């Protein structure tokens, strides 16, 4: 996959797209709000989008997925903490 695949994925709402972990973190509040409005099939597809990203480590993908699916402030804080470990 290439940047183009993540930036222009027509099946993912424009405001929910990102390429890098810092990019996700900059938009995470909006993305989560939009994610909560998805049905279960759309959420499953979005999981594919999150985990297929070649620009981040699995720990970042897991942090994103946990943040999107749980309403505990600790998941948000973990997102921010992991910004220091993006490489």
C-alpha positions as CSV (number, residue, x, y, z in Angstrom):
1,X,0.0,0.0,0.0
2,X,1.0,3.6,-0.6
3,X,0.1,7.0,0.9
4,X,-2.4,7.4,-1.9
5,X,-4.3,4.3,-0.7
6,X,-4.9,5.9,2.8
7,X,-5.3,9.5,1.7
8,X,-7.8,8.9,-1.1
9,X,-9.7,5.8,0.1
10,X,-13.2,6.5,-1.3
11,X,-14.8,4.1,1.2
12,X,-13.7,6.1,4.2
13,X,-15.2,9.5,5.0
14,X,-12.7,12.2,4.1
15,X,-12.4,13.6,7.7
16,X,-11.7,10.1,9.0
17,X,-8.6,9.6,6.8
18,X,-5.1,9.9,8.0
19,X,-1.6,8.7,7.0
20,X,0.6,8.8,10.0
21,X,0.1,8.4,13.8
22,X,0.6,12.1,14.5
23,X,-1.9,12.9,11.7
24,X,-4.5,10.6,13.5
25,X,-3.7,12.2,16.9
26,X,-4.3,15.7,15.4
27,X,-7.8,14.6,14.3
28,X,-8.6,12.0,16.9
29,X,-11.5,13.8,18.6
30,X,-13.3,14.4,15.3
31,X,-12.5,10.9,14.0
32,X,-13.9,9.3,17.2
33,X,-17.1,11.4,17.0
34,X,-17.6,10.3,13.4
35,X,-16.7,6.7,14.3
36,X,-19.3,6.5,16.9
37,X,-22.0,7.2,14.3
38,X,-20.9,4.2,12.1
39,X,-22.8,1.0,12.0
40,X,-21.1,-2.3,12.9
41,X,-20.2,-3.1,9.3
42,X,-18.6,0.3,8.7
43,X,-16.7,0.0,12.0
44,X,-15.4,-3.4,10.8
45,X,-14.2,-1.8,7.6
46,X,-12.6,1.1,9.5
47,X,-10.7,-1.5,11.5
48,X,-9.3,-2.8,8.3
49,X,-8.3,0.8,7.4
50,X,-6.6,1.3,10.8
51,X,-4.6,-2.0,10.8
52,X,-3.6,-1.9,7.1
53,X,-1.6,1.3,7.6
54,X,2.0,0.8,6.7
55,X,3.3,4.0,8.4
56,X,3.0,2.9,12.0
57,X,3.8,0.2,14.4
58,X,1.2,-2.2,15.7
59,X,1.3,-0.6,19.2
60,X,0.1,2.6,17.5
61,X,-2.7,0.8,15.6
62,X,-3.8,-0.9,18.9
63,X,-3.8,2.5,20.7
64,X,-6.0,4.0,17.9
65,X,-8.4,1.1,18.0
66,X,-8.7,1.1,21.8
67,X,-9.2,4.9,21.8
68,X,-12.0,4.6,19.2
69,X,-13.8,1.8,21.0
70,X,-13.5,2.7,24.7
71,X,-14.7,5.9,26.5
72,X,-12.0,6.0,29.1
73,X,-9.8,9.1,29.2
74,X,-6.7,6.9,29.7
75,X,-7.0,5.7,26.1
76,X,-6.7,9.3,25.0
77,X,-3.8,10.0,27.2
78,X,-2.1,6.8,25.9
79,X,-2.5,8.2,22.3
80,X,-0.7,11.3,23.3
81,X,2.0,9.5,25.2
82,X,2.8,7.2,22.2
83,X,3.4,10.3,20.0
84,X,6.9,10.2,21.4
85,X,7.3,6.6,20.0
86,X,6.2,7.1,16.5
87,X,9.3,5.6,14.9
